[in-house]
């Protein structure tokens, strides 16, 4: 695979080139031209493919698209008539769990603090929820919220798919005469990726929601995804007086890309509200209007050492490929260090049963008493551990703030996804078992020195959510 930074630069160049040649929304929607960050899960599509692999992907994408067309005839319903005409605050959030309690005010993973605010509660608000689950296939709506369907009406879907398949053929043919042949081949294929199609469905849904309605302020999660750009475009086209606030809540890694890749202002929020000082410092290089508002992820730095030396908390991201990488490493570590217990805590987005099944298959009947799959609370796991093994997980920051020594598994060292990448790598990075054994063998005194180096950085990462700051935003 091409080095991630040079690959991202080429993709950003190609995006601008294709934007000049085509209808903008079709290029913005293309997943391969809108890479969030230099992360294995985003860059794996650029691995060189054989003709057979390419054909298989083409058939797979096409079958999924045909299925979506068929399903839209059954499940698609127009649920936009219940939406209020005058909205003070519009929230764009996400359904990531099938647990219905997450729909209640104050339980929102992203905007819970907003909804708990006294002044926010007094306003005429409405919430749009992007559905990432298999539930609510026909959507859901009431006077306060709408859960979007992953479908559009049949006529629109046919029209969009026709355009996407045209671009697929166009750039597949062009690729044979271009210096970036392999990249253009993949970009061509990604025009028919169901994710690209879904981005355009979301845009259509936003148009239904926003069109001819008066919306004063819009708050949405901001990471650099295509749908965010479409939301900004639709809002600004509908009413130039609407204020757009992108809530940048997530970690920013060394190779962050699309959120920092500036294109037309019509695709950008008016202001960014962010979760902490470190992210503010990164974002201010590209944006002028940034407000630090804080996050529910804030944890008071306890500046202490946990003394459960035998317990290592393992925190994979909610991505199957990342789970596989850490689980494979844990298997090797468990056999070499039987005195250390490895407590594996999966991300809420992960299918635990699926990962366990895969894990036990790899073990081939071998049993490790020192591997534990946690069913306890996060706080309980923090209290019983002294070490945290991670890669790109945001929870590693919380663990370090709680007194655990964070150890980053440097798998394929050119793809750095460490959320604490700005801190000295020599005291936290491991490439193999020997590195791990060396770091876990540190004395309490040396571990304390490591944590002291982390403290200043960690206290600025997520700051406490500031309701006064939100009140000022709401009053304007």
C-alpha positions as CSV (number, residue, x, y, z in Angstrom):
1,X,0.0,0.0,0.0
2,X,1.2,3.5,-0.8
3,X,2.4,5.6,2.1
4,X,-0.7,7.1,3.7
5,X,0.4,10.7,3.6
6,X,1.4,10.7,-0.1
7,X,-1.7,8.8,-0.9
8,X,-3.9,11.4,0.8
9,X,-2.2,14.2,-1.0
10,X,-2.9,12.5,-4.4
11,X,-6.5,11.9,-3.5
12,X,-7.1,15.5,-2.4
13,X,-5.5,16.6,-5.7
14,X,-7.7,14.2,-7.7
15,X,-10.8,15.4,-5.8
16,X,-10.2,19.0,-6.9
17,X,-9.6,17.8,-10.5
18,X,-12.7,15.7,-10.7
19,X,-14.8,18.5,-9.1
20,X,-13.8,20.7,-12.0
21,X,-14.9,18.1,-14.5
22,X,-18.2,16.9,-13.1
23,X,-21.4,17.6,-11.1
24,X,-20.0,18.5,-7.7
25,X,-22.4,16.4,-5.5
26,X,-21.4,13.2,-7.3
27,X,-17.7,13.8,-6.6
28,X,-18.3,14.9,-2.9
29,X,-20.3,11.7,-2.4
30,X,-17.5,9.4,-3.6
31,X,-16.1,7.6,-0.5
32,X,-12.6,7.3,-1.9
33,X,-12.3,11.0,-2.6
34,X,-13.4,11.9,1.0
35,X,-11.0,10.0,3.2
36,X,-11.5,11.1,6.8
37,X,-8.0,10.1,8.0
38,X,-5.0,8.0,7.3
39,X,-6.4,5.0,9.1
40,X,-6.2,1.4,7.9
41,X,-10.0,1.0,7.8
42,X,-10.3,4.0,5.4
43,X,-7.2,3.2,3.3
44,X,-7.8,-0.6,2.8
45,X,-9.9,0.1,-0.3
46,X,-6.7,1.3,-2.1
47,X,-4.9,-2.0,-1.9
48,X,-4.0,-3.1,-5.4
49,X,-6.6,-5.6,-6.6
50,X,-6.5,-8.3,-9.2
51,X,-8.9,-8.2,-12.1
52,X,-10.9,-11.0,-10.4
53,X,-11.1,-9.1,-7.1
54,X,-12.2,-6.0,-8.9
55,X,-14.9,-7.9,-10.7
56,X,-16.1,-9.4,-7.5
57,X,-16.4,-6.0,-5.8
58,X,-18.2,-4.6,-8.8
59,X,-20.8,-7.5,-8.6
60,X,-21.1,-7.1,-4.8
61,X,-21.7,-3.4,-5.0
62,X,-24.2,-3.8,-7.8
63,X,-26.1,-6.5,-6.0
64,X,-26.4,-4.3,-2.9
65,X,-27.5,-1.4,-5.0
66,X,-30.2,-3.5,-6.7
67,X,-31.3,-4.8,-3.3
68,X,-31.6,-1.2,-2.0
69,X,-33.7,-0.3,-5.0
70,X,-36.1,-3.2,-4.4
71,X,-36.3,-2.6,-0.7
72,X,-37.1,1.1,-1.3
73,X,-40.3,0.0,-3.1
74,X,-41.4,-1.8,0.1
75,X,-40.1,0.3,3.0
76,X,-39.8,3.9,1.7
77,X,-42.3,6.3,3.3
78,X,-42.4,10.1,3.2
79,X,-42.2,11.1,6.8
80,X,-41.3,14.7,6.4
81,X,-44.8,16.3,6.8
82,X,-44.6,16.2,10.6
83,X,-41.5,18.4,10.7
84,X,-42.0,21.8,12.2
85,X,-41.9,24.9,9.9
86,X,-40.0,27.1,12.4
87,X,-37.1,25.6,14.2
88,X,-34.8,27.4,16.7
89,X,-32.3,24.5,17.0
90,X,-31.9,21.6,14.7
91,X,-29.8,18.7,15.9
92,X,-28.3,16.2,13.5
93,X,-27.3,13.1,15.5
94,X,-26.9,9.3,15.1
95,X,-28.6,6.1,16.1
96,X,-25.7,3.7,16.8
97,X,-27.6,1.4,19.2
98,X,-30.9,-0.4,18.8
99,X,-31.6,0.4,22.4
100,X,-34.5,2.9,22.3
101,X,-33.5,4.7,25.5
102,X,-30.8,6.4,23.4
103,X,-33.6,8.3,21.7
104,X,-34.6,10.1,24.9
105,X,-33.5,13.6,25.7
106,X,-30.2,13.6,27.6
107,X,-29.2,10.1,26.5
108,X,-27.9,11.1,23.1
109,X,-24.2,9.9,22.9
110,X,-23.2,13.1,21.0
111,X,-25.6,15.8,22.1
112,X,-26.8,14.6,25.6
113,X,-25.2,17.7,27.2
114,X,-26.9,20.0,24.8
115,X,-30.3,18.5,25.5
116,X,-29.8,18.7,29.3
117,X,-29.1,22.4,29.0
118,X,-31.9,24.5,30.6
119,X,-31.9,27.1,27.9
120,X,-31.8,24.6,25.1
121,X,-34.9,22.9,26.6
122,X,-36.9,26.1,26.3
123,X,-36.3,26.4,22.6
124,X,-38.3,25.0,19.7
125,X,-35.9,22.2,18.8
126,X,-36.1,19.3,16.4
127,X,-33.7,16.3,16.0
128,X,-32.8,14.4,12.8
129,X,-31.2,11.0,13.5
130,X,-29.1,9.2,10.9
131,X,-29.7,5.5,11.3
132,X,-26.6,3.2,11.6
133,X,-28.7,0.2,12.7
134,X,-30.9,-2.4,11.1
135,X,-33.9,-1.1,13.0
136,X,-36.5,1.4,11.7
137,X,-36.3,0.3,8.1
138,X,-39.3,2.5,7.3
139,X,-37.9,5.3,9.5
140,X,-39.7,6.9,12.4
141,X,-41.0,10.4,13.2
142,X,-43.0,12.4,15.7
143,X,-43.3,16.1,16.6
144,X,-39.7,16.2,18.0
145,X,-37.6,13.9,15.9
146,X,-37.2,11.9,12.7
147,X,-35.1,8.8,12.2
148,X,-34.0,8.8,8.6
149,X,-34.5,5.8,6.3
150,X,-31.5,4.5,4.3
151,X,-33.6,4.7,1.2
152,X,-35.1,7.4,-1.1
153,X,-38.0,7.2,-3.5
154,X,-37.6,4.8,-6.4
155,X,-37.5,7.4,-9.2
156,X,-34.7,9.5,-7.5
157,X,-32.7,6.3,-6.8
158,X,-32.8,5.2,-10.4
159,X,-31.7,8.7,-11.6
160,X,-28.8,8.8,-9.1
161,X,-27.6,5.3,-9.8
162,X,-27.6,5.9,-13.5
163,X,-25.3,8.9,-13.0
164,X,-23.0,7.0,-10.7
165,X,-22.7,4.1,-13.1
166,X,-22.0,6.5,-15.9
167,X,-19.1,8.0,-13.9
168,X,-17.8,4.5,-13.1
169,X,-17.5,3.7,-16.8
170,X,-16.1,7.2,-17.6
171,X,-13.2,6.9,-15.2
172,X,-12.6,3.2,-15.7
173,X,-11.9,4.1,-19.4
174,X,-9.9,7.2,-18.5
175,X,-7.7,5.3,-16.1
176,X,-6.0,3.3,-18.9
177,X,-4.4,6.5,-20.2
178,X,-3.7,8.2,-16.9
179,X,-0.5,8.3,-14.7
180,X,-2.7,7.5,-11.7
181,X,-4.1,4.3,-13.3
182,X,-4.5,2.3,-10.1
183,X,-6.0,5.1,-8.1
184,X,-8.5,6.1,-10.9
185,X,-9.6,2.4,-11.2
186,X,-10.5,2.4,-7.5
187,X,-12.1,5.8,-7.6
188,X,-14.2,4.6,-10.6
189,X,-15.3,1.6,-8.6
190,X,-16.2,3.7,-5.6
191,X,-18.7,5.7,-7.5
192,X,-20.9,2.6,-7.3
193,X,-20.1,1.8,-3.7
194,X,-23.4,1.6,-1.7
195,X,-21.9,4.1,0.7
196,X,-21.6,6.7,-2.1
197,X,-25.2,6.0,-3.0
198,X,-26.2,6.4,0.6
199,X,-24.5,9.8,0.9
200,X,-26.7,11.1,-2.0
201,X,-29.8,9.6,-0.3
202,X,-28.9,11.5,2.8
203,X,-28.6,14.7,0.8
204,X,-32.1,14.2,-0.7
205,X,-33.5,13.6,2.8
206,X,-31.9,16.8,4.1
207,X,-33.5,18.7,1.2
208,X,-36.9,17.3,2.2
209,X,-36.3,18.3,5.8
210,X,-34.9,21.8,5.2
211,X,-36.7,23.1,2.1
212,X,-38.8,26.2,2.8
213,X,-38.4,25.8,6.6
214,X,-37.0,28.5,8.8
215,X,-34.1,27.1,10.8
216,X,-32.1,29.5,13.1
217,X,-29.3,27.2,14.3
218,X,-28.0,23.8,13.3
219,X,-25.7,21.6,15.4
220,X,-24.2,18.5,13.8
221,X,-21.4,16.1,14.4
222,X,-18.4,17.2,12.4
223,X,-15.6,14.8,11.3
224,X,-15.3,15.5,7.5
225,X,-17.9,13.1,6.1
226,X,-19.6,13.7,2.8
227,X,-23.1,14.0,4.3
228,X,-21.8,16.9,6.5
229,X,-20.8,18.8,3.4
230,X,-24.2,18.1,1.8
231,X,-26.0,19.3,5.0
232,X,-24.1,22.6,5.0
233,X,-24.8,23.1,1.3
234,X,-28.6,22.4,1.7
235,X,-28.9,24.7,4.8
236,X,-27.1,27.6,3.2
237,X,-29.0,27.3,0.0
238,X,-32.3,27.3,1.9
239,X,-31.5,30.3,4.2
240,X,-28.3,32.3,4.3
241,X,-29.2,33.5,7.8
242,X,-29.1,30.0,9.3
243,X,-26.1,29.4,11.5
244,X,-24.3,26.1,11.2
245,X,-22.2,24.7,14.1
246,X,-20.1,21.6,13.5
247,X,-19.4,19.8,16.7
248,X,-15.9,18.3,16.4
249,X,-16.1,15.8,19.3
250,X,-13.8,13.0,18.2
251,X,-10.0,12.6,18.4
252,X,-7.8,14.1,15.7
253,X,-4.9,11.9,14.7
254,X,-1.6,12.8,12.9
255,X,-2.9,12.0,9.5
256,X,-6.3,13.6,9.8
257,X,-7.5,14.6,6.3
258,X,-10.9,15.6,5.0
259,X,-11.9,17.9,7.9
260,X,-8.7,19.9,7.2
261,X,-8.9,19.7,3.4
262,X,-10.5,23.0,2.5
263,X,-12.9,23.2,-0.4
264,X,-15.8,25.6,-1.2
265,X,-17.2,27.4,1.8
266,X,-20.7,26.3,0.9
267,X,-19.7,22.8,2.2
268,X,-18.4,24.2,5.6
269,X,-20.1,25.1,8.9
270,X,-20.1,28.8,10.0
271,X,-18.4,27.9,13.2
272,X,-16.8,24.8,14.8
273,X,-17.4,23.9,18.4
274,X,-14.8,21.5,19.7
275,X,-14.2,19.2,22.7
276,X,-10.9,20.4,24.0
277,X,-7.8,22.6,23.8
278,X,-5.6,20.1,21.8
279,X,-8.1,19.8,19.0
280,X,-8.6,23.6,19.0
281,X,-4.8,24.0,18.4
282,X,-5.0,21.7,15.4
283,X,-8.2,23.1,13.9
284,X,-7.2,26.8,14.2
285,X,-4.5,26.2,11.5
286,X,-7.4,25.9,9.0
287,X,-10.4,27.6,10.6
288,X,-10.9,31.0,12.1
289,X,-14.1,30.6,14.0
290,X,-13.7,27.9,16.7
291,X,-15.3,27.7,20.1
292,X,-14.2,25.3,22.9
293,X,-17.3,23.8,24.4
294,X,-16.1,20.6,26.0
295,X,-17.3,17.0,26.1
296,X,-19.1,14.5,28.2
297,X,-15.9,12.4,27.7
298,X,-14.1,14.7,30.1
299,X,-12.6,12.8,33.1
300,X,-10.8,14.5,35.9
301,X,-7.2,13.5,35.8
302,X,-6.6,11.6,39.0
303,X,-2.8,11.8,38.8
304,X,-2.4,8.5,40.4
305,X,-1.0,5.0,39.7
306,X,-3.3,2.0,39.6
307,X,-1.5,-0.9,41.3
308,X,-3.3,-3.8,39.8
309,X,-0.1,-4.8,38.0
310,X,-1.4,-8.0,36.6
311,X,-4.3,-6.5,34.7
312,X,-4.0,-5.0,31.2
313,X,-7.2,-3.4,29.8
314,X,-7.4,-3.9,26.0
315,X,-9.4,-1.2,24.1
316,X,-10.0,-1.9,20.4
317,X,-11.9,0.6,18.2
318,X,-15.3,-0.3,16.9
319,X,-13.9,-1.5,13.6
320,X,-13.6,-5.3,12.9
321,X,-10.2,-5.0,11.3
322,X,-8.8,-3.1,14.4
323,X,-10.4,-5.7,16.7
324,X,-8.6,-8.4,14.7
325,X,-5.2,-6.6,15.0
326,X,-5.4,-6.2,18.7
327,X,-6.9,-9.6,19.4
328,X,-4.1,-11.3,17.4
329,X,-1.5,-9.4,19.4
330,X,-3.2,-10.3,22.7
331,X,-3.1,-14.0,21.8
332,X,0.6,-13.8,21.3
333,X,1.1,-11.8,24.5
334,X,-1.1,-14.1,26.6
335,X,1.1,-17.1,25.9
336,X,4.3,-15.2,26.6
337,X,3.1,-13.4,29.8
338,X,0.8,-15.8,31.7
339,X,1.0,-13.7,34.8
340,X,-0.8,-10.7,33.1
341,X,-4.5,-10.8,32.7
342,X,-5.8,-9.2,29.5
343,X,-9.2,-7.7,29.9
344,X,-10.8,-7.1,26.5
345,X,-13.4,-4.4,26.4
346,X,-15.1,-4.0,23.0
347,X,-16.5,-0.7,21.6
348,X,-20.3,-0.4,21.7
349,X,-20.5,-0.6,17.9
350,X,-18.7,-4.0,17.8
351,X,-20.7,-7.2,17.5
352,X,-19.2,-9.0,20.5
353,X,-20.6,-12.4,19.6
354,X,-19.1,-12.1,16.1
355,X,-15.7,-11.2,17.4
356,X,-15.7,-13.9,20.1
357,X,-16.6,-16.5,17.5
358,X,-13.7,-15.4,15.3
359,X,-11.4,-15.3,18.3
360,X,-12.2,-18.8,19.5
361,X,-11.7,-20.1,16.0
362,X,-8.2,-18.7,15.9
363,X,-7.4,-20.2,19.3
364,X,-8.2,-23.7,17.9
365,X,-9.3,-25.1,21.2
366,X,-6.4,-23.7,23.2
367,X,-7.5,-22.0,26.4
368,X,-6.0,-19.0,28.0
369,X,-7.0,-18.3,31.6
370,X,-5.5,-14.8,31.4
371,X,-7.8,-13.6,28.6
372,X,-11.1,-12.0,29.9
373,X,-14.0,-10.6,27.9
374,X,-15.4,-7.8,30.0
375,X,-19.1,-7.5,30.8
376,X,-18.5,-4.9,33.6
377,X,-18.8,-1.1,33.4
378,X,-16.0,0.9,32.0
379,X,-15.2,2.5,35.4
380,X,-14.9,-0.9,37.0
381,X,-12.5,-2.0,34.3
382,X,-10.4,1.1,34.9
383,X,-10.3,0.6,38.6
384,X,-9.0,-3.0,38.3
385,X,-6.3,-2.4,35.7
386,X,-2.9,-0.7,35.6
387,X,-2.1,-0.9,31.9
388,X,-4.1,0.0,28.8
389,X,-3.3,-1.6,25.4
390,X,-4.8,0.4,22.5
391,X,-4.4,1.7,19.0
392,X,-6.9,4.4,17.8
393,X,-9.4,4.2,20.7
394,X,-10.5,7.4,22.3
395,X,-11.2,5.5,25.5
396,X,-7.4,5.2,25.9
397,X,-7.3,8.9,26.9
398,X,-9.9,8.3,29.6
399,X,-7.9,5.3,30.8
400,X,-4.7,7.3,31.0
401,X,-6.5,10.1,32.9
402,X,-7.6,7.4,35.3
403,X,-4.1,6.4,36.1
404,X,-3.5,3.5,33.6
405,X,-0.3,3.5,31.6
406,X,-1.3,3.7,27.9
407,X,0.6,1.4,25.5
408,X,0.2,1.8,21.8
409,X,0.6,-1.2,19.5
410,X,2.5,0.2,16.6
411,X,1.2,-2.3,14.0
412,X,2.5,-1.2,10.5
413,X,4.3,1.8,11.9
414,X,3.7,4.0,8.9
415,X,0.0,4.1,9.7
416,X,-0.1,6.1,13.0
417,X,-3.6,6.2,14.5
418,X,-2.6,7.0,18.1
419,X,-4.9,9.7,19.6
420,X,-2.0,10.8,21.8
421,X,0.5,11.0,18.9
422,X,2.0,14.3,20.1
423,X,3.5,12.7,23.2
424,X,6.9,11.0,23.2
425,X,6.5,7.7,21.4
426,X,9.5,6.0,22.9
427,X,7.8,5.7,26.3
428,X,4.5,4.2,25.0
429,X,5.0,2.4,21.7
430,X,5.5,-1.4,21.3
431,X,6.1,-3.3,18.1
432,X,6.3,-6.8,19.5
433,X,6.2,-8.9,22.7
434,X,9.7,-7.9,23.8
435,X,8.8,-4.2,23.7
436,X,5.6,-4.9,25.7
437,X,7.5,-6.9,28.3
438,X,10.0,-4.1,28.7
439,X,7.3,-1.4,29.3
440,X,5.2,-3.6,31.6
441,X,8.2,-4.4,33.6
442,X,8.8,-0.7,34.6
443,X,8.9,0.1,38.2
444,X,6.2,2.3,39.8
445,X,8.7,5.1,39.9
446,X,9.4,5.0,36.2
447,X,5.7,4.5,35.4
448,X,4.9,7.6,37.4
449,X,7.5,9.6,35.4
450,X,5.7,8.4,32.2
451,X,2.3,9.4,33.5
452,X,3.6,12.8,34.6
453,X,4.7,13.4,31.0
454,X,1.2,12.6,29.9
455,X,-0.7,14.7,32.5
456,X,-0.3,18.1,31.0
457,X,-1.3,16.9,27.6
458,X,-4.3,14.8,28.9
459,X,-5.8,17.7,30.9
460,X,-6.3,19.6,27.7
461,X,-7.7,16.8,25.5
462,X,-11.3,16.8,26.6
463,X,-12.4,19.7,28.8
464,X,-15.6,19.7,30.9
465,X,-18.7,20.6,28.9
466,X,-19.3,24.3,29.4
467,X,-23.0,25.2,29.6
468,X,-22.3,28.9,29.8
469,X,-20.6,28.7,26.4
470,X,-23.6,26.9,25.0
471,X,-25.9,29.6,26.5
472,X,-24.0,32.3,24.8
473,X,-24.3,30.5,21.5
474,X,-28.0,30.0,21.9
475,X,-28.7,33.7,22.8
476,X,-27.1,35.1,19.7
